């Protein structure tokens, strides 16, 4: 299990400077969320963000 700081850093690196987001990137982001405790506020916040990213990807694709 990763710390919230590690997940936050990895999350930022996934989407840093990315003009297009692939399905692989979305899958990697979801895997990062799985590393956090279910009650984690960071997990909730990033989960909402991931849902928004998925919607954006779906609109483009």
PyMOL commands that set and color helices and strands:
alter all, ss='L'
color gray80, all
select helices_A, chain A and resi 4-15+23-34+41-60
alter helices_A, ss='H'
color red, helices_A
deselect
rebuild
show_as cartoon
